[in-house]
Amino acid sequence: MTIPAGVRRSALRARRDTGFLAAGVPLHLALVPVWSWAVTTAARTGDWLLTVSVSAALILLGAPVLTAVQRVRYRALIGVDVPRPAPTAPERRAWSSAARRLAGARSWCQIGYHLVLGPLFALLELLVLALAAAGLAGAVVYAWAWALPAGVRPDGVGYLTRLPVCTAAGLLLLCALPWAARAVAGAEARLALGLLGPSRAQRLQERVDQLAVSRTDLIEAVDAERRRIERDLHDGTQQRLVSLAVNLGLAMATRPDLPSDAREVIAGAHQEAKEAIAELNDLVRGLHPAVLEDRGLDAALSGLAARTPLPVRLRVDLEERVASSVESVAYFVISEALTNATKHAGAKRVEVIVRQVGEVLRVRVTDDGLGGADAAGTGLAGLAKRVGSLDGAFHVSSPVGGPTTITAELPCAR
């Protein structure tokens, strides 16, 4: 006879939950002897101060041990992981650190769990275990009675009538056991997660920290991919275009006997190749300038200022090189600001100031153009998003008539 899969899974879960509840009884009653000793000793001697002090010390010392054992019980028997609360900042003195831990709300939640909820859970666990024992005894009593020898087996119509009733009641109790054990185990797990684990604020803070780390990793991965694309374009496509332009130039120089139509076609192709090289240079420089990675932000901004057709007053004051992602964002903010000043603002001069103040990199670009820049425009909005990806601040001040000032503050703590 094949046992249905659902019945088999229910039986296995009932056995697991019942074992979990049985293991919890001694743990939940572990502090009861401390209570009993404190009450009886205080009633006998009348020294309540000493008794309360000793019992409180035993409870404070025993609660962390019981909490650790309970975490092992939850994880090993029902697969529920009760994480440890995040540790507080360490103190220089051990007694200060211990006092801070005891004053924490999570410590008192753990003590309340063991002192108040523990005995209540133990009572529920004993009731479930009694249900299991009564159901098992009732289920086998009929077979047990008929297994006795004829001379020992009790006779009587009433006795033989009660046996099937006991067996049916035992089977019903065994059928109800999985639901009862699951309900008690689930209630214990929920309360343990709330009282023995980190608080909701701590869980949110841990989640925020994880998201911040994952976002930083994503930004670094995107930046590394951008550098890889820049290297591939510079070392592959750009070199092929340069080779093509050189060959076309050599063809025009070494074959003076070419027909005029062919020479015009070759000259046009040569010019297109040179323009493609120039555009590719701009594209590569826009992806990630090689000098930015090799020599840092100061050198990259010097080259950028030299290529700008406007007079640029550049001042860079850095204590040390910052993270590559911060350098990249700062470079593109300044590059976009210089492009806007050249193409749209009608400016005659630009001032760029980059300073590192503590753990913040401050970038300010000011031009004397016409002003009226729209901070919600595509270019400036994109810069604001770039700065925001690093938890930075981005501001645009551009009244009509000028001047226009773009400011970015980027956290640069390593």
LUMKE-852226 format. One line per 4 residues: number of its first residue (from 1); for each residue x, y, z of C-alpha. Coordinates in Angstrom, 2 decimals, decimal comma. Example, Ala and Ser with C-alpha at 12.3 -4.5 7.8 and 13.67 -1.06 7.14 Angstrom:
// LUMKE-852226
1> 12,30:-4,50:7,80; 13,67:-1,06:7,14;
This chain:
// LUMKE-852226
1> 0,00:0,00:0,00; 1,48:3,33:-1,07; 1,14:6,24:1,34; 0,01:9,45:-0,44;
5> 2,72:12,08:-0,77; 0,63:14,71:1,03; 0,10:12,45:4,04; 3,78:11,59:4,14;
9> 4,82:15,25:4,04; 2,31:16,10:6,76; 3,63:13,32:8,98; 7,23:14,40:8,45;
13> 6,41:18,02:9,24; 4,45:17,01:12,32; 7,43:14,99:13,54; 9,77:17,91:12,87;
17> 7,56:20,47:14,61; 6,90:18,16:17,55; 10,63:17,58:17,99; 11,16:21,34:17,84;
21> 8,58:21,90:20,57; 10,01:19,11:22,73; 13,48:20,67:22,51; 12,05:24,04:23,56;
25> 10,53:22,91:26,87; 13,80:22,75:28,88; 15,07:25,96:27,31; 11,92:27,89:28,08;
29> 11,89:26,60:31,66; 15,60:27,23:32,23; 15,02:30,41:34,25; 12,19:28,99:36,36;
33> 14,65:27,59:38,97; 16,07:31,09:39,32; 12,59:32,42:40,07; 11,86:29,63:42,49;
37> 15,14:30,07:44,32; 14,67:33,86:44,53; 11,14:33,60:45,93; 11,84:30,82:48,43;
41> 15,12:32,34:49,63; 13,66:35,81:50,03; 10,63:34,42:51,88; 12,84:32,40:54,21;
45> 15,56:34,97:54,94; 13,78:38,23:54,26; 16,85:39,57:52,45; 15,11:40,73:49,32;
49> 17,92:43,05:48,16; 20,59:40,36:48,03; 18,25:37,78:46,56; 16,98:40,10:43,83;
53> 20,53:41,21:43,01; 21,83:37,66:42,68; 18,84:36,46:40,64; 19,05:39,51:38,35;
57> 22,75:38,83:37,76; 22,00:35,19:36,94; 19,26:36,22:34,52; 21,44:38,83:32,83;
61> 24,25:36,30:32,42; 21,99:33,48:31,31; 19,83:35,38:28,81; 22,54:35,76:26,11;
65> 23,43:32,06:26,43; 19,79:31,01:26,12; 19,36:33,34:23,15; 22,30:31,76:21,35;
69> 20,97:28,25:22,02; 17,51:29,27:20,82; 18,99:30,57:17,56; 20,64:27,18:17,02;
73> 17,34:25,43:17,83; 15,33:27,51:15,36; 17,89:27,14:12,58; 18,61:23,42:13,04;
77> 15,09:22,10:13,67; 12,72:24,22:11,58; 15,12:26,15:9,31; 14,31:29,61:10,66;
81> 17,33:31,89:10,87; 17,07:34,38:13,73; 19,85:36,89:12,95; 21,85:38,61:15,63;
85> 21,14:42,29:16,22; 23,75:44,61:14,77; 26,52:45,25:17,34; 26,80:48,72:18,76;
89> 29,95:50,78:18,42; 32,65:49,36:20,71; 33,59:51,30:23,79; 37,11:51,74:25,09;
93> 36,20:50,29:28,46; 34,66:46,85:28,79; 32,26:47,89:31,56; 30,99:50,79:29,45;
97> 30,34:48,46:26,54; 28,53:45,96:28,78; 26,41:48,71:30,35; 25,49:50,01:26,92;
101> 24,44:46,55:25,77; 22,30:46,02:28,87; 20,65:49,41:28,42; 19,72:48,57:24,83;
105> 16,11:47,81:23,99; 17,01:44,53:22,28; 18,61:43,19:25,47; 15,42:43,83:27,41;
109> 13,37:42,24:24,64; 15,48:39,10:24,94; 15,12:39,05:28,74; 11,35:39,52:28,41;
113> 11,21:36,67:25,90; 12,95:34,26:28,30; 11,24:35,44:31,50; 7,65:36,02:30,35;
117> 7,06:34,28:27,05; 9,31:31,31:27,81; 7,04:29,73:30,47; 3,96:30,41:28,33;
121> 5,58:28,71:25,34; 6,63:25,82:27,56; 2,98:25,38:28,65; 1,80:25,34:25,02;
125> 4,57:22,92:24,08; 3,63:20,58:26,92; -0,01:20,68:25,81; 0,99:19,74:22,24;
129> 3,23:16,96:23,53; 0,40:15,72:25,75; -1,89:15,80:22,71; 0,64:13,71:20,80;
133> 1,02:11,24:23,66; -2,76:10,91:24,19; -3,38:10,48:20,47; -0,68:7,82:20,15;
137> -1,95:5,95:23,21; -5,55:6,08:22,04; -4,64:4,96:18,53; -2,87:1,80:19,72;
141> -4,99:0,91:22,75; -7,38:-1,31:20,76; -4,58:-3,31:19,18; -2,77:-3,46:22,53;
145> -5,86:-4,87:24,28; -6,33:-7,63:21,69; -2,63:-8,45:21,83; -2,92:-9,38:25,51;
149> -3,30:-13,07:26,40; -6,88:-14,30:26,77; -6,53:-14,76:30,49; -5,17:-11,27:31,02;
153> -7,40:-9,39:28,58; -10,32:-7,63:30,36; -13,77:-8,79:29,37; -17,07:-7,05:29,37;
157> -19,28:-5,39:26,83; -18,60:-1,88:28,15; -14,85:-2,35:27,96; -14,94:-3,70:24,41;
161> -17,26:-0,85:23,41; -14,96:1,85:24,80; -11,86:0,59:23,02; -12,97:1,58:19,48;
165> -14,07:4,95:20,81; -10,61:5,51:22,37; -8,95:4,45:19,15; -11,10:6,81:17,07;
169> -10,41:9,66:19,50; -6,69:8,91:19,36; -6,69:8,97:15,57; -8,52:12,30:15,59;
173> -5,95:13,71:18,01; -3,12:12,52:15,77; -4,83:14,11:12,78; -5,04:17,42:14,68;
177> -1,42:17,18:15,86; 0,22:18,61:12,67; -1,95:21,74:12,74; -1,45:22,30:16,46;
181> 2,31:21,77:16,29; 2,60:23,99:13,22; 0,57:26,78:14,83; 2,65:26,81:18,03;
185> 5,96:26,54:16,14; 4,94:29,35:13,78; 3,91:31,60:16,67; 7,23:30,95:18,41;
189> 9,18:31,69:15,23; 7,38:34,98:14,62; 7,89:36,21:18,16; 11,52:35,05:18,19;
193> 12,25:36,99:15,01; 10,74:40,10:16,58; 12,33:39,80:20,04; 15,57:37,85:19,64;
197> 16,53:39,25:16,23; 17,28:42,81:15,14; 14,60:45,46:15,39; 12,74:46,75:12,36;
201> 14,87:49,90:12,33; 18,04:47,80:12,41; 16,78:45,57:9,59; 15,96:48,63:7,50;
205> 19,40:50,09:8,20; 21,08:46,82:7,22; 19,02:46,76:4,03; 19,99:50,35:3,25;
209> 23,66:49,47:3,80; 23,34:46,45:1,49; 21,69:48,56:-1,19; 24,40:51,21:-0,86;
213> 27,12:48,58:-1,27; 25,36:46,97:-4,25; 24,85:50,37:-5,87; 28,53:51,20:-5,39;
217> 29,49:47,87:-6,93; 27,15:48,54:-9,86; 28,63:51,99:-10,45; 32,15:50,57:-10,36;
221> 31,15:47,78:-12,75; 29,61:50,27:-15,20; 32,69:52,48:-14,93; 34,97:49,49:-15,59;
225> 32,86:48,51:-18,60; 33,07:52,06:-19,92; 36,86:51,98:-19,61; 36,95:48,63:-21,41;
229> 34,89:50,02:-24,31; 37,20:53,04:-24,47; 40,27:50,81:-24,68; 38,69:48,61:-27,35;
233> 37,75:51,61:-29,48; 41,14:53,25:-29,02; 43,20:50,13:-29,68; 40,96:48,55:-32,34;
237> 38,55:50,68:-34,34; 40,53:53,89:-34,07; 43,74:52,23:-35,24; 41,95:50,72:-38,24;
241> 40,58:54,14:-39,21; 44,02:55,69:-38,87; 45,47:52,96:-41,06; 42,71:53,54:-43,62;
245> 43,34:57,31:-43,67; 47,11:56,75:-44,08; 46,58:54,31:-46,97; 44,22:56,70:-48,73;
249> 46,70:59,52:-48,32; 49,50:57,35:-49,67; 47,32:56,37:-52,61; 46,82:60,02:-53,55;
253> 50,49:60,86:-53,03; 52,01:57,89:-54,88; 49,58:57,67:-57,81; 49,58:61,02:-59,54;
257> 48,33:59,36:-62,74; 44,92:58,55:-61,27; 41,89:59,89:-63,16; 40,37:62,99:-61,68;
261> 37,14:61,21:-60,79; 39,02:58,49:-58,85; 41,19:61,12:-57,14; 38,09:63,01:-56,00;
265> 36,56:59,80:-54,64; 39,78:58,93:-52,78; 40,10:62,49:-51,44; 36,50:62,38:-50,21;
269> 37,09:59,02:-48,54; 40,30:60,37:-46,97; 38,45:63,37:-45,57; 35,63:61,16:-44,25;
273> 38,18:58,90:-42,55; 39,82:61,88:-40,84; 36,45:63,19:-39,69; 35,52:59,73:-38,42;
277> 38,79:59,62:-36,47; 38,04:63,02:-34,96; 34,51:61,98:-33,99; 35,79:58,73:-32,56;
281> 38,36:60,66:-30,53; 35,56:62,79:-29,10; 33,50:59,68:-28,40; 36,37:57,91:-26,66;
285> 37,16:61,02:-24,66; 33,50:61,27:-23,68; 33,33:57,66:-22,55; 36,36:57,78:-20,29;
289> 39,49:59,80:-21,05; 42,62:57,69:-20,75; 44,45:60,52:-19,00; 41,78:60,52:-16,27;
293> 42,63:56,94:-15,36; 46,38:57,30:-15,81; 47,13:60,69:-14,29; 44,05:61,69:-12,37;
297> 41,49:64,49:-12,37; 43,91:67,42:-12,39; 45,64:66,34:-15,60; 42,37:65,40:-17,30;
301> 40,82:68,80:-16,50; 43,93:70,59:-17,74; 43,57:68,84:-21,10; 39,85:69,60:-21,15;
305> 40,46:73,29:-20,46; 43,11:73,43:-23,19; 40,65:72,04:-25,76; 37,88:74,46:-24,81;
309> 37,72:77,45:-27,21; 37,04:79,81:-24,29; 39,55:81,11:-21,75; 39,23:78,76:-18,75;
313> 40,61:79,60:-15,33; 41,19:76,26:-13,67; 42,03:75,67:-10,01; 42,28:72,13:-8,61;
317> 43,04:71,57:-4,93; 43,06:67,86:-4,06; 44,67:66,27:-1,03; 44,90:62,91:-2,81;
321> 43,29:61,01:-5,66; 39,67:60,17:-5,00; 37,76:57,11:-6,18; 37,61:56,58:-9,94;
325> 33,80:56,82:-9,95; 34,00:60,23:-8,23; 36,66:61,41:-10,66; 34,54:60,29:-13,59;
329> 31,40:62,10:-12,40; 33,34:65,29:-11,60; 34,98:65,23:-15,03; 31,69:64,83:-16,89;
333> 30,02:67,57:-14,85; 32,78:70,00:-15,79; 32,86:68,78:-19,41; 29,12:69,28:-19,85;
337> 29,26:72,68:-18,15; 32,05:73,84:-20,47; 30,15:72,54:-23,51; 27,01:74,43:-22,46;
341> 29,02:77,61:-21,85; 30,62:77,33:-25,30; 27,59:76,40:-27,39; 24,59:77,92:-25,63;
345> 25,54:80,55:-23,06; 27,58:82,88:-25,27; 30,16:83,12:-22,51; 33,55:84,85:-22,86;
349> 35,32:83,21:-19,94; 34,80:80,31:-17,53; 36,11:79,62:-14,07; 36,42:76,04:-12,77;
353> 37,22:75,33:-9,12; 37,67:71,80:-7,74; 38,37:71,46:-4,02; 38,42:68,60:-1,59;
357> 36,97:69,64:1,76; 37,19:66,77:4,21; 35,30:63,88:2,70; 33,49:65,97:0,06;
361> 34,72:66,93:-3,41; 33,25:70,30:-4,40; 33,05:71,25:-8,07; 32,00:74,73:-9,20;
365> 31,84:75,98:-12,79; 30,97:79,64:-13,39; 30,61:81,39:-16,76; 29,72:84,98:-17,66;
369> 27,20:84,03:-20,31; 23,58:85,02:-20,86; 22,18:82,77:-18,12; 18,68:81,34:-18,16;
373> 19,86:77,71:-18,14; 17,06:75,23:-17,50; 18,02:72,86:-14,68; 15,30:70,47:-15,86;
377> 16,77:70,24:-19,34; 18,14:66,99:-20,68; 21,82:67,77:-20,18; 21,65:69,25:-16,68;
381> 19,08:66,68:-15,54; 21,44:63,94:-16,68; 24,25:65,51:-14,67; 21,99:65,70:-11,62;
385> 21,28:61,98:-11,97; 24,99:61,19:-12,28; 25,74:63,18:-9,13; 22,75:61,64:-7,34;
389> 24,04:58,15:-8,08; 26,87:58,89:-5,64; 24,59:60,51:-3,03; 25,92:63,90:-4,07;
393> 24,25:67,30:-4,30; 23,78:69,21:-7,58; 22,74:72,88:-7,86; 22,30:75,25:-10,80;
397> 22,10:79,03:-10,43; 21,44:80,75:-13,76; 19,44:83,98:-13,61; 18,59:85,68:-16,88;
401> 21,55:87,83:-17,87; 24,02:85,58:-16,06; 26,21:84,48:-14,58; 25,60:80,72:-14,54;
405> 27,05:78,67:-11,69; 26,91:74,89:-11,58; 27,87:73,30:-8,28; 28,29:69,62:-7,44;
409> 29,26:68,11:-4,09; 30,44:64,50:-4,27; 31,19:62,28:-1,25; 34,70:60,97:-1,73;
413> 35,34:58,99:1,47; 37,05:55,71:0,61;
